[in-house]
């Protein structure tokens, strides 16, 4: 194995295959202007990726990434909770098991769920009992989260997807718009890589959507040095790719200090406007990531999750 290649091997109950399939699924959007996705080679029990150099974020790179991420999300998914194509097992973040539903599922109880019901059942409620039993959540805190799940399931917080996601779903004839999301999009899973190291990416990658009049492409072309891209580009790594709401990916980006976050969101919103009230929903969309931390680490995360949830009771 070359020193320029990074290898991961199977550990625990979840195969590296779900990561490889997630990367390949996200990468399908690259030729249409989607975000850069690290290329992956897969073998029995292992995956390999190029070892990329990376540094800090620039404002120009952040804006280009926001436009490109909007395209990735708009590539869509068949329903909320859908796995990458070909995967029919669980996902995992640390010891936390993530419910993924088979991409080609025909179960009407799964494929017809609106976002709130999916998020309540598979992304928040799935952890409450275990966290209460371990002491990471108090009884009172668990009741707060249960009430939020009840409101979610009732559709109180359901909202449209960003405009490009809605338009893509309509063009495909889907009754419900679902985003193709990274699923674990904290800042550590975006590498800021010199564009010269991304010659593996197809033409068009990272340039954002082709809008009428070339608005997004013109903005990108004015910002950089290589094929209309800035000197560094955001590259997606280590996903838990799934059908979900785009706002969940965007909310995760802000949890642990993503540089130039306002530039990323602003550029995204310019090319794929977010639904009214999105700022008020950020905390709700962060609850899944918080609940994973409650499950894994306990401590102050339990109180943080409950305090966040109280805003939506």
C-alpha positions in Angstrom: 0.0 0.0 0.0 1.4 3.4 -1.0 2.1 6.1 1.6 -0.2 8.3 -0.5 -3.1 6.0 0.2 -5.2 5.8 3.4 -6.7 2.4 4.2 -9.6 1.6 6.6 -10.5 -2.0 7.6 -13.6 -3.4 9.1 -14.0 -2.9 12.8 -17.0 -4.0 14.8 -20.4 -5.0 13.4 -20.5 -2.4 10.5 -18.6 -3.0 7.3 -16.5 -0.4 5.5 -18.8 -1.2 2.6 -21.5 1.2 3.8 -18.9 4.0 3.7 -17.8 3.1 0.2 -21.3 2.9 -1.1 -22.2 6.2 0.5 -19.2 7.9 -1.0 -20.1 6.5 -4.5 -23.7 7.6 -4.1 -22.7 11.2 -3.1 -20.1 11.3 -5.9 -22.9 10.7 -8.5 -23.7 14.5 -8.2 -20.1 15.6 -9.0 -20.4 16.0 -12.8 -23.5 18.2 -12.3 -21.6 20.6 -10.1 -21.9 18.7 -6.8 -19.4 18.8 -4.0 -16.1 17.0 -4.3 -16.2 13.5 -2.8 -13.1 11.6 -2.0 -12.7 8.6 -4.4 -12.7 5.2 -2.8 -11.4 1.7 -3.8 -13.2 -1.2 -2.0 -12.0 -4.7 -1.3 -13.1 -7.5 1.0 -13.2 -5.9 4.5 -11.3 -2.7 3.5 -11.5 0.6 1.6 -8.7 2.8 0.3 -8.8 6.5 -0.3 -6.0 9.0 -1.5 -4.2 10.7 1.4 -5.1 14.3 0.8 -3.3 17.3 2.2 -5.6 19.9 3.7 -5.6 23.2 5.6 -7.9 26.0 6.5 -11.0 27.3 4.8 -11.1 30.5 2.8 -14.2 32.6 2.2 -14.1 31.8 -1.5 -13.7 28.1 -0.9 -16.6 28.1 1.6 -18.9 29.8 -0.8 -18.1 27.4 -3.6 -18.7 24.5 -1.3 -22.1 25.9 -0.3 -23.1 26.1 -3.9 -21.8 22.6 -4.7 -23.4 21.0 -1.6 -26.8 22.3 -2.8 -26.4 20.2 -6.0 -25.4 17.1 -4.0 -28.5 17.4 -1.9 -30.6 18.0 -4.9 -29.5 14.6 -6.4 -32.2 13.2 -4.1 -33.1 10.0 -2.4 -36.2 7.7 -2.6 -37.4 8.3 0.9 -36.4 9.4 4.4 -33.9 7.0 6.0 -33.0 5.4 2.7 -29.5 3.8 2.6 -27.1 4.2 -0.2 -27.9 1.8 -3.1 -26.9 -1.8 -2.4 -26.7 -1.5 1.4 -29.2 -3.4 3.6 -27.6 -3.3 7.0 -27.2 -0.8 9.8 -25.0 2.3 9.9 -22.7 3.2 12.8 -21.1 6.3 14.4 -18.8 5.1 17.0 -20.8 2.6 19.0 -24.1 4.2 18.0 -26.1 2.2 15.5 -27.9 4.2 12.9 -31.1 2.9 11.4 -30.9 2.8 7.6 -33.7 1.4 5.5 -32.9 -0.6 2.3 -32.6 1.8 -0.7 -35.1 -0.3 -2.7 -37.5 -0.9 0.1 -41.2 -1.3 -0.9 -42.5 -1.2 2.7 -45.2 1.5 2.6 -44.8 2.2 6.3 -41.2 3.2 5.6 -41.3 4.9 2.2 -44.4 7.0 2.9 -43.2 8.5 6.2 -43.0 12.3 6.2 -39.8 13.8 7.6 -41.1 14.4 11.2 -42.2 10.8 11.6 -38.9 9.5 10.3 -36.8 11.9 12.5 -38.8 11.1 15.6 -38.7 7.3 15.1 -35.3 6.6 13.6 -33.1 9.6 14.7 -34.3 10.8 18.1 -36.6 8.3 19.7 -34.3 5.4 18.9 -31.9 6.6 21.6 -34.1 7.9 24.4 -34.7 4.6 26.3 -31.1 3.5 26.3 -29.9 7.0 27.4 -32.4 7.0 30.2 -31.5 3.5 31.3 -27.8 4.4 31.4 -28.4 7.6 33.4 -27.2 9.8 30.5 -30.8 11.3 30.5 -32.9 11.9 33.5 -36.5 10.8 33.6 -37.6 14.4 33.2 -35.3 14.9 30.3 -36.5 11.8 28.6 -40.1 13.0 28.9 -39.1 16.3 27.2 -37.5 14.5 24.3 -40.6 12.2 24.1 -42.8 15.2 23.8 -40.6 16.6 21.0 -40.9 13.3 19.2 -44.6 13.4 19.5 -44.8 16.8 17.9 -42.4 15.7 15.2 -44.5 12.7 14.4 -47.6 14.9 14.2 -45.9 16.9 11.5 -45.6 20.2 13.5 -42.1 20.8 12.2 -42.3 19.4 8.7 -41.0 21.9 6.2 -40.1 22.0 2.5 -36.7 21.1 1.3 -34.4 23.7 -0.3 -35.6 24.8 -3.7 -33.2 22.7 -5.8 -34.2 19.6 -3.9 -37.9 20.3 -4.4 -37.3 21.0 -8.1 -35.3 17.8 -8.6 -38.0 15.7 -6.9 -40.7 17.2 -9.1 -38.6 16.5 -12.2 -38.3 12.9 -11.2 -42.0 12.6 -10.4 -41.5 12.0 -6.7 -44.4 12.8 -4.4 -42.1 13.9 -1.6 -38.7 15.7 -1.9 -35.9 14.0 0.0 -32.3 15.1 0.1 -29.3 13.0 -0.6 -27.3 13.9 2.5 -23.8 13.2 3.9 -25.4 12.3 7.2 -22.4 13.1 9.5 -21.5 16.5 8.2 -19.6 18.0 11.1 -16.6 20.2 10.1 -14.1 17.3 10.5 -15.7 15.5 7.6 -15.0 18.3 5.1 -11.3 18.5 4.1 -10.1 21.7 2.5 -7.8 20.4 -0.2 -5.7 22.2 -2.9 -7.7 22.0 -6.1 -4.6 20.6 -7.9 -4.9 17.4 -5.8 -8.4 16.7 -7.1 -7.6 15.7 -10.7 -9.7 12.5 -10.0 -12.9 14.7 -10.0 -14.9 14.8 -13.2 -15.3 18.1 -15.1 -17.9 20.3 -13.5 -17.3 19.1 -9.9 -17.7 21.8 -7.3 -19.1 24.5 -9.7 -22.6 24.5 -8.3 -25.8 24.4 -10.2 -26.3 25.4 -13.8 -28.8 28.2 -13.3 -30.5 30.3 -16.0 -28.0 32.9 -17.1 -25.2 30.9 -15.6 -25.5 32.8 -12.2 -23.9 30.1 -10.0 -21.2 29.1 -12.5 -20.3 32.7 -13.1 -19.9 33.3 -9.4 -17.7 30.3 -9.2 -15.7 31.2 -12.2 -15.0 34.6 -10.8 -13.5 33.2 -7.6 -10.7 30.9 -8.5 -7.8 29.7 -10.6 -8.5 26.2 -11.8 -11.5 25.5 -14.0 -13.5 28.2 -12.2 -12.7 26.8 -8.8 -10.9 28.6 -5.9 -7.5 27.4 -4.9 -8.9 25.1 -2.3 -12.1 23.0 -2.4 -14.2 21.3 0.2 -13.9 17.5 -0.1 -16.5 15.2 1.6 -15.1 12.2 3.5 -16.5 9.6 6.0 -20.2 9.9 5.4 -23.2 8.1 6.8 -25.1 8.9 3.6 -28.9 8.7 3.7 -32.1 10.2 2.5 -32.9 13.0 4.9 -33.6 16.7 5.1 -31.0 19.0 3.8 -31.3 21.3 6.8 -29.9 18.4 9.0 -26.6 18.4 7.1 -26.4 22.2 7.3 -27.2 22.2 11.0 -24.4 19.7 11.6 -21.9 21.8 9.9 -22.3 24.5 12.6 -22.0 22.2 15.6 -18.2 22.2 16.1 -16.8 25.4 14.7 -16.9 25.3 10.9 -15.0 28.3 9.6 -16.9 30.7 7.3 -20.1 28.9 8.1 -22.2 32.0 7.2 -20.5 32.1 3.8 -21.3 28.4 3.2 -25.0 28.8 4.2 -25.3 32.1 2.4 -24.0 30.7 -0.9 -26.2 27.6 -0.6 -29.2 29.8 0.1 -28.6 31.9 -3.0 -28.7 29.0 -5.4 -31.2 26.8 -3.5 -33.3 29.0 -1.2 -34.1 27.4 2.2 -37.7 27.3 3.4 -39.0 30.1 5.6 -38.1 29.6 9.3 -35.0 27.5 8.7 -33.0 29.4 11.3 -35.5 28.5 14.0 -35.2 24.8 13.1 -31.4 24.6 13.3 -31.5 23.3 16.9 -34.1 20.7 16.0 -32.0 19.4 13.2 -29.0 19.2 15.5 -30.8 16.9 18.0 -29.8 13.7 16.2 -26.1 14.5 16.5 -26.6 15.6 20.1 -28.4 12.4 20.9 -25.6 10.3 19.5 -23.2 12.2 21.8 -25.5 11.6 24.8 -25.5 7.9 23.9 -21.8 7.7 23.5 -20.4 10.0 26.1 -23.2 11.0 28.5 -22.0 13.8 30.8 -23.1 17.3 29.9 -24.5 16.2 26.5 -27.6 15.0 28.1 -28.5 18.4 29.6 -27.5 20.1 26.3 -29.8 17.9 24.3 -32.7 18.4 26.7 -32.2 22.2 26.8 -32.1 22.2 23.0 -35.3 20.1 22.9 -37.2 22.4 25.2 -37.3 25.0 22.5 -39.5 22.7 20.5 -41.9 21.3 23.1 
